[in-house]
Amino acid sequence: MAQQYSRRNLDFMLKEVLNVAELTKYPYFQDYTPDMFDMVLDTNEEIADKILRPAYVSSDRNQPELVNGQVKVHPAVRDYVKAMGDAGLIGAMFKYEHGGQQLPTTVGAAAEMIRGSAHNAFVMFTGLTSGSSHLIYSFGSDELKEKFANKMVDGTWTGSMCLTEPQAGSSLSDVITTASPQADGTFKIKGQKVFISAGDHDIADNIVHLVLARIDGAPLGTKGISLFVVPKFRDNGSGSYTEDNDVISTGIYHKMGQKATPAMHLTFGDKDNSVGYLVGEPNQGLKYMFQMMNEARLGVGMGGTYIASAAYYASLEYAKERPQGRRLNNKDLTEGQTFIINHPDVKRMLLFQKAIVEGSLGLLMECYLWEDMINALGRNSEEAKPYQLMLDLMTTVAKTYPAEMGIKAVNEGLQVFGGYGYTEDFPLEQMARDVRIMSIYEGTTGIHSLNLLGRGITANGGKAPQLLFGEIMKTIEESKTHEDLKPYAEKLEKELGRLQKVTMHLLGIAAKGDNEVFLADANLYMDFFGIVAVAWIWLKQGIVAKNALVSNNQEGDELAFYESKIHTMKFFFHYELIKTLSLSARLLDTEVLTINQEIEFAI
């Protein structure tokens, strides 16, 4: 199988663009050296090579089955979770007091890029376990940490998040799962949850579900939601977690992609015997769950990126080996065929994939660096506030842009293969199925677009976009010192101004109280915002590449790497940034066509 990611590009992002070595100067990360970061990536590559890559196709062809109430998954999942637990990687980014190693999230994200590009479905088992155990460590009692979280980070038990219900979908205010208080301080849980990834399997002794539910008499809406730990098996009274906790696998969804990770329909309390343990305070469940949801949202953006990366390298290898036709200026049929990488349209598709993969990765890594700076400076410190504001704003963008564009990038990769890409003989058909869920996971694109425009832009008097736009302007000014980059700096400056103009126009509509018109094209605003943000990331990479070319006598592979960076940056500006012209025209257009009118038209 072709390479699925570029270690050289990961090193470029970590060491040259983000300079993560600087993090070790802060007390929070002082126990690390840059060499240790390399060792972490090496360990993840070993797990990917020995366990993940060999199981990618077979786990798709032999998907999980629900047999006599128990879900059976591919046996390699157990090997993967054990390897991650043994290596201390499940909770590596947690604080020391939470059983972690305080590994920078930038390094942890790079590690996930390695594993996810090898097997995007398996990484969900450890991702969900990490997120749910971190939530217990953050908000749970010492008893919950001791009984549940400790066994999750070492890989003995796994975790899941249970939000969605059949009647509610993404509308969490309509959650109706109930929690009835018991004399011993526990709660009886009753309700159903759907689309629960890794919600049942046979690779761990227990599964710890984090369940959103309403305590009897709680207020309606999101203000009345509490969070509970509901294990598959509970304590039998002697410290052994073997007693059935009335969590029933009602059904398993047969998915289009990511088939190795079961998506479950779970029923809690069918026999009125499902016991839950309250996490934190009553009616604060959604607030707590947002920690895990935001972590997962960045993870979904990374998912779109690493699947697109695997597709890119597969199609690149194919394009270099597949002879077909001749160069367009060559009319000599006696000459042999050329490789398809030499055809301009194939080169365009490959450059598009590279631009999306490396631009999306850069956007995500920027967000992870902000998270690291928040930890380094102290989460509640004044110095950390700008990073927190930008992270809160950009999490929704860093989830959505890589997810949506990852789908398009994989599709272009399949197109490079032609008819072969549509067959099971090559991996692109599986990747195309796997990546499609990313724009739906953890809040659909439509929901995140509403959040960006309706909340992110307006919160705190618009402080977050002001900070972000200030950072973009710093990059623009820095890039103007290079004559070759100056035209691109000017392009981005112009489009940033256009984004600001569109934003003010839409906020003017909001000021009139017409939220339906204000948010009608929020999805297009998300597109616009994401393109400008990734153009900024590409300009940052362009500056680093240009500095390397100017200051060092590069040659061979290194010369090709940096020149490729500059070339791909130019491609993004000429082929992608220009799309903001049509988006801004639509967003400034006063004609409204998608809102219900008195006279309805057939659609």
C-alpha positions in Angstrom: 0.0 0.0 0.0 1.2 3.5 -0.8 2.4 5.8 2.0 -0.6 7.5 3.6 0.9 10.6 5.2 4.1 12.6 5.0 6.3 12.4 8.1 8.3 15.2 6.5 5.3 17.4 6.4 4.4 16.6 10.0 7.9 17.6 11.0 7.6 20.8 9.0 4.4 21.7 10.8 5.6 20.8 14.3 9.2 22.0 14.1 9.3 24.8 11.5 5.9 26.4 11.4 4.7 25.9 15.0 8.1 25.4 16.7 6.7 23.1 19.3 10.1 22.8 20.9 9.4 26.3 22.4 6.6 24.7 24.5 9.2 22.9 26.6 10.3 26.2 28.1 7.0 26.4 30.0 6.8 24.5 33.3 3.7 22.6 32.2 5.8 20.9 29.4 9.2 21.1 31.0 9.6 17.3 31.3 9.8 16.9 27.5 12.5 17.4 25.0 12.0 17.7 21.2 13.6 14.2 20.8 10.8 12.8 23.0 8.2 14.2 20.6 9.9 12.2 17.8 9.8 9.1 19.9 6.0 9.5 20.4 5.5 9.7 16.6 7.7 6.7 16.0 5.7 4.6 18.5 2.5 5.6 16.8 4.0 4.7 13.4 4.9 1.3 14.8 1.4 0.7 16.0 0.0 1.8 12.6 2.3 -0.4 10.7 1.9 -3.6 12.7 -1.8 -3.4 13.6 -3.8 -0.8 11.8 -2.7 -0.9 8.1 -3.0 -4.7 7.8 -6.6 -4.7 9.2 -8.0 -1.7 7.2 -9.6 -3.7 4.3 -10.4 -6.9 6.2 -12.3 -5.0 9.0 -14.4 -3.3 6.3 -15.2 -6.5 4.5 -16.0 -8.3 7.8 -18.1 -5.7 9.7 -19.3 -6.0 13.3 -22.3 -8.2 13.9 -24.9 -8.3 16.7 -25.1 -11.9 17.8 -27.3 -12.9 20.7 -27.2 -9.5 22.1 -23.4 -9.1 21.9 -21.5 -7.2 19.2 -18.5 -8.9 17.8 -15.9 -6.7 16.1 -12.7 -7.4 14.2 -10.1 -9.1 16.5 -7.4 -6.6 15.6 -9.4 -3.9 17.5 -8.4 -5.6 20.8 -4.7 -5.6 19.7 -4.9 -1.9 18.9 -6.6 -0.8 22.1 -4.1 -2.9 24.2 -1.1 -1.5 22.3 -2.4 2.0 22.9 -3.0 1.3 26.6 0.3 -0.4 27.1 2.1 2.6 25.5 0.3 5.1 27.7 -1.1 6.8 24.7 -4.9 6.8 25.5 -4.5 9.5 28.1 -1.1 10.9 27.2 -2.4 14.5 26.8 -4.1 14.6 30.1 -2.7 16.4 33.1 -0.5 14.4 35.5 -3.2 14.5 38.2 -5.6 13.0 35.6 -3.3 10.0 35.0 -1.8 11.6 31.9 1.6 12.7 30.7 0.9 16.3 29.7 2.0 15.6 26.1 1.3 18.6 23.9 -1.9 18.3 22.0 0.0 19.3 18.8 2.1 16.2 19.2 -0.9 14.1 20.1 -2.7 15.3 17.0 0.3 14.5 14.8 0.3 11.0 16.3 -3.4 10.7 15.5 -2.7 11.8 11.9 -0.3 8.8 11.6 -2.8 6.3 13.1 -5.9 7.7 11.4 -4.4 7.6 7.9 -3.7 3.9 8.5 -7.1 3.0 9.8 -9.7 5.7 10.4 -12.3 3.5 12.0 -10.1 1.8 14.7 -8.9 5.1 16.1 -12.5 5.9 17.1 -12.3 3.3 19.9 -9.4 5.0 21.6 -10.6 8.5 20.7 -13.9 8.0 22.4 -12.3 6.3 25.4 -9.8 9.2 25.7 -12.5 11.8 25.5 -14.9 10.2 27.9 -12.3 9.4 30.5 -10.9 12.9 30.3 -14.4 14.2 31.0 -14.7 12.0 34.1 -11.3 13.3 35.3 -12.3 16.9 34.7 -15.8 16.9 36.3 -16.3 13.6 38.1 -15.8 12.7 41.8 -12.7 11.0 43.0 -14.7 7.8 43.3 -15.7 7.9 39.6 -12.2 8.6 38.6 -10.9 5.7 40.6 -13.6 3.2 39.6 -14.0 4.1 35.9 -11.5 6.6 34.4 -8.3 4.8 35.6 -9.4 1.6 33.9 -10.2 3.5 30.7 -6.8 5.2 30.2 -4.9 1.9 30.5 -7.1 0.3 27.9 -8.8 -2.2 30.2 -12.2 -0.6 29.6 -13.4 1.6 26.8 -15.9 4.5 26.7 -18.6 6.0 24.6 -20.7 9.2 24.5 -24.5 8.9 24.4 -26.2 12.0 23.3 -28.5 11.4 20.3 -32.0 10.0 20.7 -34.5 8.8 18.0 -36.9 11.7 18.4 -34.4 14.4 19.1 -31.5 14.0 16.6 -29.2 17.0 16.9 -31.7 18.9 19.0 -30.3 18.1 22.5 -33.0 20.3 24.1 -35.5 17.5 23.3 -33.6 14.8 25.1 -36.1 12.7 27.1 -34.0 9.9 28.7 -34.8 10.0 32.4 -32.8 9.6 35.6 -34.7 8.8 38.8 -32.9 9.4 42.1 -32.3 6.4 44.4 -31.8 6.3 48.1 -28.1 5.4 47.8 -27.3 8.4 45.6 -27.4 6.6 42.3 -30.0 7.0 39.6 -32.2 4.7 37.6 -31.6 5.5 33.9 -34.4 4.9 31.3 -34.3 5.8 27.6 -32.8 5.1 24.2 -29.8 6.4 22.4 -28.9 6.0 18.8 -25.8 6.1 16.5 -23.6 5.4 19.5 -20.1 4.7 18.0 -18.3 1.8 19.7 -21.4 1.5 21.9 -20.9 -2.3 22.2 -18.2 -4.7 21.3 -16.3 -7.7 22.6 -12.8 -6.4 23.0 -12.9 -5.0 26.5 -14.3 -6.2 29.9 -16.6 -3.2 30.3 -17.9 -0.2 28.3 -18.4 3.1 30.2 -21.2 5.1 28.7 -21.5 8.8 29.3 -25.2 9.5 29.1 -27.2 12.7 28.9 -30.5 12.4 30.8 -33.0 14.5 32.7 -33.4 14.1 36.5 -37.1 13.8 37.4 -38.5 17.3 37.6 -35.6 19.0 35.8 -36.3 22.1 33.7 -37.2 21.7 30.0 -34.6 22.4 27.4 -30.8 22.1 27.6 -30.8 23.7 31.1 -32.3 20.5 32.6 -29.8 18.0 31.2 -27.5 16.1 33.5 -24.6 13.8 32.8 -24.2 10.2 34.0 -21.7 7.4 34.0 -23.6 4.3 33.0 -21.4 1.2 32.6 -22.4 -1.9 30.7 -21.5 -3.9 33.8 -21.7 -2.6 37.4 -20.2 -3.6 40.7 -21.7 -6.9 41.8 -21.2 -5.9 45.4 -17.7 -7.4 45.9 -15.8 -4.9 43.7 -16.0 -7.0 40.5 -17.8 -5.3 37.6 -19.7 -8.3 36.3 -23.3 -7.5 37.1 -25.4 -6.7 34.0 -26.5 -3.1 34.1 -29.5 -3.3 31.8 -27.9 -1.7 28.9 -29.2 -3.5 25.9 -27.9 -3.5 22.3 -31.2 -3.1 20.6 -29.7 -2.9 17.1 -26.7 -2.2 15.0 -26.7 0.3 12.1 -25.3 -1.0 8.9 -23.3 2.0 7.7 -22.1 3.2 4.4 -18.5 3.5 5.7 -16.3 3.2 8.8 -17.8 -0.2 9.1 -15.2 -1.5 11.6 -16.7 0.8 14.3 -20.2 -0.4 15.3 -22.9 2.3 15.5 -25.4 1.1 18.1 -29.0 1.6 19.1 -28.8 1.3 22.9 -31.7 0.9 25.3 -31.2 1.8 29.0 -33.4 0.4 31.7 -35.7 -1.8 29.8 -36.0 -4.0 32.9 -35.9 -0.9 35.2 -32.4 -1.9 36.4 -29.9 0.4 34.7 -27.9 2.3 37.3 -26.2 5.6 36.5 -23.8 7.8 38.5 -24.1 11.5 38.4 -21.1 13.4 37.0 -20.6 16.8 38.7 -23.7 18.9 39.5 -27.3 18.3 38.4 -28.4 20.1 35.2 -24.9 20.9 34.1 -24.5 17.9 31.8 -24.4 19.7 28.5 -21.9 22.1 29.8 -19.6 19.2 30.8 -20.3 17.3 27.6 -19.1 20.2 25.5 -15.5 19.5 26.6 -15.7 16.1 25.0 -17.7 17.4 22.1 -15.2 20.1 21.3 -12.3 17.7 21.5 -14.2 15.3 19.3 -15.0 18.1 16.8 -11.3 18.8 16.2 -10.9 15.0 16.0 -13.5 14.9 13.2 -11.7 17.6 11.3 -8.6 15.6 11.7 -10.5 12.5 10.5 -11.4 14.3 7.2 -7.8 15.3 6.9 -6.1 11.9 7.5 -8.6 10.0 5.2 -8.0 12.6 2.5 -4.2 12.2 3.1 -4.4 8.4 2.6 -6.4 9.0 -0.6 -4.0 11.6 -1.9 -0.9 9.4 -1.5 -2.7 6.4 -3.1 -3.8 8.5 -6.1 -0.4 10.1 -6.4 1.3 6.7 -6.5 -1.2 5.5 -9.1 -0.8 8.6 -11.3 3.0 8.1 -11.3 2.6 4.5 -12.5 -0.4 4.5 -14.8 0.5 5.1 -18.5 -2.4 6.5 -20.6 -2.4 8.8 -23.6 0.2 11.3 -24.6 1.0 14.9 -23.7 -1.5 17.2 -25.3 1.1 18.8 -27.6 2.4 15.4 -28.7 0.8 14.1 -31.9 3.3 11.3 -32.5 1.4 8.0 -32.0 4.6 6.0 -32.4 5.9 7.2 -29.1 4.9 5.4 -25.9 2.1 6.6 -23.6 2.9 9.1 -20.9 2.0 8.6 -17.2 -1.2 10.3 -16.3 0.5 12.6 -13.8 1.7 14.5 -16.8 -1.8 15.5 -17.8 -2.7 18.9 -16.6 -6.1 18.0 -15.3 -4.7 15.1 -13.3 -2.1 17.4 -11.9 -4.8 19.8 -11.0 -6.7 17.1 -9.0 -3.5 16.0 -7.2 -2.6 19.6 -6.3 -6.1 20.2 -5.1 -5.8 17.1 -2.8 -2.4 18.2 -1.5 -3.6 21.8 -0.9 -6.6 20.6 1.1 -4.7 18.0 3.1 -1.8 20.2 4.1 -3.9 23.3 4.5 -6.4 21.5 6.7 -3.7 19.9 8.8 -2.1 23.3 9.3 -5.5 24.8 10.4 -6.0 22.0 12.9 -2.5 22.1 14.3 -2.9 25.9 14.8 -5.9 25.2 17.0 -4.1 22.5 18.9 -1.2 24.9 19.5 -3.6 27.4 21.0 -4.8 24.6 23.3 -1.2 24.0 24.3 -0.6 27.7 25.0 -3.7 27.7 27.2 -2.3 24.9 29.3 1.2 26.4 29.3 0.0 29.8 30.5 -2.7 28.6 32.8 -6.3 28.0 31.7 -7.7 30.8 33.8 -4.9 33.3 33.3 -5.3 36.6 31.4 -2.5 35.6 29.1 -4.5 32.5 28.0 -7.7 34.3 27.2 -6.9 35.4 23.6 -6.0 31.8 22.7 -9.2 30.5 24.3 -11.3 33.0 22.4 -9.7 32.1 19.1 -10.0 28.4 19.9 -13.7 28.7 20.7 -14.3 30.5 17.5 -12.2 28.3 15.2 -13.1 24.9 16.6 -16.3 24.9 14.5 -14.3 26.0 11.4 -11.5 23.4 12.0 -14.2 20.7 12.3 -16.2 21.8 9.2 -13.7 22.8 6.6 -11.5 19.7 6.7 -14.6 17.5 6.9 -16.3 19.0 3.8 -13.2 19.5 1.8 -11.8 16.1 2.8 -14.9 14.6 1.1 -14.1 16.6 -2.1 -10.4 15.7 -1.9 -11.1 12.0 -1.6 -13.5 12.3 -4.5 -10.8 13.8 -6.6 -8.5 11.0 -5.7 -11.0 8.5 -6.8 -11.4 10.4 -10.1 -7.6 10.1 -10.7 -8.1 6.3 -10.6 -10.9 6.5 -13.1 -13.0 3.3 -13.3 -10.5 1.4 -11.2 -11.2 3.8 -8.3 -14.8 2.6 -8.2 -13.7 -1.0 -7.6 -12.7 -2.8 -4.4 -9.3 -3.6 -6.0 -8.1 -0.2 -4.9 -8.7 1.5 -1.5 -10.3 4.7 -2.8 -13.8 3.3 -2.8 -13.5 2.5 0.9 -12.0 5.8 1.7 -14.8 7.6 -0.1 -17.3 5.7 2.0 -15.4 6.3 5.2 -14.9 10.1 4.8 -18.5 10.9 4.0 -19.6 10.8 7.6 -17.2 13.5 8.7 -19.5 16.4 7.7 -22.2 14.8 9.9 -20.3 13.6 13.0 -20.4 15.9 16.0 -22.8 18.4 14.5 -23.6 18.7 10.9 -22.1 21.4 8.7 -25.4 23.3 8.8 -25.4 23.3 12.6 -21.7 24.4 12.9 -22.4 27.1 10.3 -25.2 28.5 12.4 -22.9 28.4 15.4 -20.1 30.3 13.7 -22.2 33.1 12.4 -24.9 33.2 15.0 -22.7 32.8 18.1 -19.0 32.7 17.3 -18.8 36.0 15.4 -21.0 37.9 17.8 -19.9 36.6 21.2 -18.0 38.9 23.6 -18.6 41.9 21.3 -16.9 40.2 18.4 -13.6 40.0 20.3 -12.6 36.5 18.8 -12.8 37.5 15.1 -10.9 40.7 15.9 -8.1 38.7 17.5 -8.0 36.2 14.6 -8.1 38.9 11.9 -5.2 40.6 13.8 -3.2 37.4 13.6 -3.9 37.1 9.9 -2.7 40.7 9.3 0.5 39.9 11.1 1.2 37.1 8.7 0.3 39.3 5.7 2.7 42.0 6.8 5.5 39.4 7.4 5.0 37.9 4.0 5.3 41.2 2.3 9.0 41.2 3.1 9.4 38.6 0.4 8.9 40.0 -3.0 7.7 36.6 -4.3 5.1 36.3 -1.6 3.9 39.9 -1.7 1.2 39.3 -4.4 -0.3 36.6 -2.3 -0.2 38.7 0.8 -2.1 41.4 -1.1 -4.6 38.8 -2.3 -5.3 37.6 1.2 -5.5 41.1 2.5 -8.2 41.9 -0.1 -10.2 38.8 0.7 -10.0 39.4 4.4 -11.4 42.8 3.8 -14.2 41.3 1.7 -14.9 38.8 4.6 -15.2 41.7 7.0 -17.5 43.6 4.6 -19.8 40.5 4.3 -19.7 40.0 8.1 -20.8 43.6 8.8 -23.6 43.3 6.2 -25.0 40.2 7.8 -24.7 41.7 11.3 -26.7 44.6 10.1 -29.5 42.2 9.2 -29.2 40.6 12.6 -29.5 44.0 14.2 -32.9 44.4 12.6 -34.0 41.2 14.4 -34.5 39.0 11.4 -32.5 36.0 12.4 -34.0 33.8 9.7 -32.6 36.0 6.9 -29.4 36.6 8.9 -28.6 32.9 9.1 -30.2 31.7 5.9 -26.9 31.3 4.1 -24.7 30.6 7.2 -23.4 27.5 5.4 -22.0 29.7 2.6 -20.5 32.1 5.2 -18.7 29.0 6.7 -17.3 28.2 3.3 -16.0 31.8 2.9 -14.6 31.9 6.4 -12.9 28.5 6.0 -11.3 29.4 2.7 -9.8 32.7 4.1 -8.6 30.9 7.2 -6.8 28.1 5.2 -5.3 30.7 2.9 -3.8 32.3 6.0 -2.4 28.9 7.0 -0.9 28.5 3.5 0.7 31.9 3.6 2.2 31.0 7.0 3.7 27.8 5.5 4.8 29.8 2.4 6.8 32.2 4.6 8.6 29.3 6.4 9.3 27.6 3.1 10.6 30.8 1.5 12.9 31.5 4.5 14.3 28.0 4.3 15.0 28.5 0.6 16.6 31.9 1.1 18.7 31.1 4.2 19.9 27.6 3.4 21.5 26.0 0.4 18.8 23.5 -0.1 19.2 20.6 -2.5 17.7 17.3 -3.5 14.6 16.2 -1.6 14.7 19.2 0.7 14.8 21.6 -2.2 11.9 19.8 -3.8 9.9 19.8 -0.5 10.1 23.6 0.0 9.5 24.4 -3.6 6.5 22.1 -3.5 5.2 24.1 -0.5 5.4 27.4 -2.4 3.8 25.9 -5.5 0.9 24.4 -3.6 0.4 27.6 -1.7 0.1 29.4 -5.1 -2.3 26.8 -6.3 -4.6 27.3 -3.3 -4.6 31.1 -3.9 -5.3 30.8 -7.6 -7.8 27.9 -7.5 -9.5 28.1 -4.1 -9.2 31.6 -2.6 -10.8 33.0 -5.7 -14.0 31.1 -4.9 -14.7 33.8 -2.3 -15.8 36.1 -5.1 -18.9 34.2 -5.8 -19.6 33.5 -2.2 -19.4 37.1 -1.2 -21.7 38.0 -4.1 -24.3 35.6 -2.9 -24.0 36.7 0.8 -24.4 40.3 -0.2 -27.4 39.6 -2.4 -30.7 40.8 -0.9 -32.8 38.3 -2.8 -34.0 35.6 -0.4 -35.0 32.3 -2.0 -34.9 29.7 0.7 -37.2 31.0 3.4 -40.8 29.9 3.6 -43.2 32.4 2.0 -46.9 32.8 2.1 -47.1 31.1 -1.3 -45.1 27.9 -1.3 -43.4 26.6 -4.5 -43.0 23.0 -5.3 -39.4 21.8 -4.8 
